[in-house]
């Protein structure tokens, strides 16, 4: 999968900053801030899988959420297909919500338990394709369930009737519903058993090839990131401390933090 042709820059993040005010200080000039993301810059080419790896609290998830406007950008720029999107009004950004989707970490909490699988997967279609008929949405849901390896006949079931791995497949189907180009995967396998993790990773590999997708794959396990990614970004304390070809970063790490992550990988 790593030999696909990649040339066009799809996403470019330049000096991205996400800061949150800390408690205390009556005046804005004296208020202190926590820099969750502190001057991060990187790019992603079309068709590429870029792994963003770091421990909990490193700022990697906040980076992903900032790209899709789920976290406030305090500074810097985010370009998608050459257009600056971080400062766009929501109305102008709406077309990019179809192009950029997110798969969330927890398959138990990311799906509304009161909605059927049909409702969950077709909800984005209600927003972005309001003219689609009920039958068209049902057919699209069936197609997506087959794409992620689930039975279309189960679309009227509810999330609690599925295993964790199946729920994550449903989350992937939902992300695919509006034909995105770029998917941010936020720790999509960390809540799953090891055997199920491998199945989801292989599914993402297949989808990248079959649908021509581009991924930013966020994880804390550098071994998983190395297996899946073309390039790796290593992040800690809100900063990227190392980046490069996946095999090169993992075989010859330069930064002490990268070496720490590699040393933590279990040896069998």
N, C-alpha and C positions, 0 to 999 in steps of 0.2 A: 504493500500500500504506500510505501514511502517513496516510490519512484514516479509518482504523478508529476506532470509538468506544472510548475508553479512559477509565475513571474509577476503578475499584476499585484500591486499592493492594495489589499482590500481595506485594512484597518491600520491606522497610524495613531498612536497615543504619544503625546509630547508633553513632558513635564507635568503630568497629571497629579493633582493634589486634591485630597479629600480630608477636610478638617472638621472636627466636632468641638463645640465649646465645652469646657469643663465647668463644673459648678464653682461659684464664687466670683466676686467682682461685680460691682453695681454698674460700672461704666464699660462700654464696648472697648474703649482704648486700653483698659486694664484686664480685660477678660483673657484667660488662658485657653489654649486650644490643644487638642490631641490630634496629631497628624497621622491619620490611619493610612493614608497614601501620601508619600512625600517625594514628589518629583520623579514619577515613573515615566519612562519612555520606552516604547517598543513598537514593532509593526508585525502584521500578519498578512501573508500573501494568500491570494485566492487558492483554494484547494489544499491548504496547509493545515496541519494540526500542531498548534503551539501549546506546550505544557507550561503552566504557571504553578510552581511548586513552592511550598513553604509550610511552616508549622502553624498551628492555630494562633490567630492574632497577628499574622505577618502582614495582613492587608490584601491578600490575594482575592478573597471573596468580594471585598469592598471595591477593588479594581474592576472586577467583572460586573458588579451591580452598577457602578458608575457609567460604564459603557452603554448600558441599556436604560439609563436614567432612573434606576432604582436607588441610587445614592447620590447625594448632592455633590456636584463638582465645585471645589473651592478655587481651583486655578488650573492653568494648562489648557490643552486642546485635545479633542478627539475627532479624527477625520475618518469618514467612511466613504469609500469611492471618491476621495478627494474633497468631500464637503465636510465642513466643520459641523458636528452634530450636538456637541455638549451644550451649546448656548441656544440651540433652536427652541422656539416656542413649541408647546406640545402639538399644536395643530400641524406645524410643519414637520414635526418628527414622526407623526403617525405612520407615514409610508415606510419608515425605517423599522417600525415595530413589526412589520411583516418580514423584513429582510433579516432582522436580528432577533433571535429567540434564545430562551434560557431553559436549561434542564437543572432542576434544583436538587439539593443534596438528599433531603429526607423524603422518600417515597410514601411515608405514612402521613406526613403533615402537609405535603404540597398538593394533595388532591382533596377536594371538598367531599366529605363523607356523605353529604346529603344529596349529592348529584350522581346520576348513573354515569357509566363510562361513556355512553353516547353523549350525554350533556357536557361532560368534562372535555371531551375531545372536540366537540362541535362548537363550544363556547367561543373560541377565537374566530371561527367562521361567522358567527353571528355579528361580531364586531367589524371584521374586515371585508366580509362578503355578504352584506345584508340581503342581497337579492337572491341568494341561493335558496332553493326550495327545501322543505323538510326531507324529501326523498334524496335530494342531492347531498345533503349533509349526512344522511344515514349511509349512503353509498361511499362517501368520502371517509367516514369513520371506519367502515368495514375494510376499505382499502388500507387505511393506516394501521389498523390492528394486524392485518396480514403482514404488512411491511415490517412490523416489529416482532413478529413471531407469536401473535395471539390469535385466538379464534374469534372471528366476527360475530358468531352467535352469542357471545358473552357480553355484547355491548350494553345490554339492559341490566347487567349486574352492577353492584356497588363496590367501592374500593375495598371494604373490609372482607370481601369474598375472594381477594387475591393475595398471593404471597408478596413479600417485599420486592423480589426481582420482577414479578409481573407488574406490580405497581410502578416500578421505575420504567418498564417498557411502555406503560400507559402514559407516563409523563413525557417520554420521548415522542410517542405518537402525537400528543398534544402540541409539543414544540414543532413537529413537522407539519401540522395541519395547514398552515398558511404558506407553505413552500418557501421556507427561509433559505438564505444563502449562508448565513453565519450563525453558529450556535455556540453559546457560552455554556459549558458544562461545569457546574459548581459542585465539586466533590460527588459526582453522580454514583460512585460505587462504594463510598466509604461506609455506608450504613448496611452494606450487604455482606453475606457470607462469601468466603474466598472463591468457592466454585461458581457462585452466581456472579461475582465480580468479573470473572473471565468471560462469561456469556455476554454480559452487557458491553464489555470492552470490545469483544469481537463483533457485536452488533453495530457499535459505533464505527468500527473499521469498515464494515460492509456498507453502511449508509454513506460514509464519505465517498466511497468509490461509486456506488450505485446512483446517488443523487448529486454528486459533485459538490459536497458541502465543505465548509471551512469551519474548524473548531478552535476555540480557546478552551483547553482542558485544564481545570483547576483541581489540584489535589495536594495532599500532604505526603503521599507515598511516592518517592522519587523513582522507585522501581517500576511502578505502574506508569508513571509519566514517561520514563525512558522507553518502555515497550511501545507505547501508543504514538509518541510525538515525533515530529520531524526536528523541532527545535525546542529548547527548554529555557525558561526564565526562572531564576531562583530568587525568591523574595523573602526578606526579613525586615521587621521593624519599619514597614512602609516603603522600603527601597528595594530595587532590583540590584543584587550584588554580583550576579553572574548570568550570562546568557550565551547561547551558541548552539551548535549542532548537538542533538541529544546524545549520540554516542560519544562525542568528544567531551562534553561536559561531565558525563558520568565516568568515563575512563581516565580523564586527566583533569579533575577539578582544580581550579585555582584558588577559590575563596574558601576560607576556613569553615564557613557556614555550610557550603555545599558538601564539603568533606564530612561534616557532622551528619548531614542527612543521609549520605551514602553509607556511613559507618553504622547507622541505625537500622539499615535493611537487614532482616534476618538471613543468616547464611545456612544453607541446607547441604 
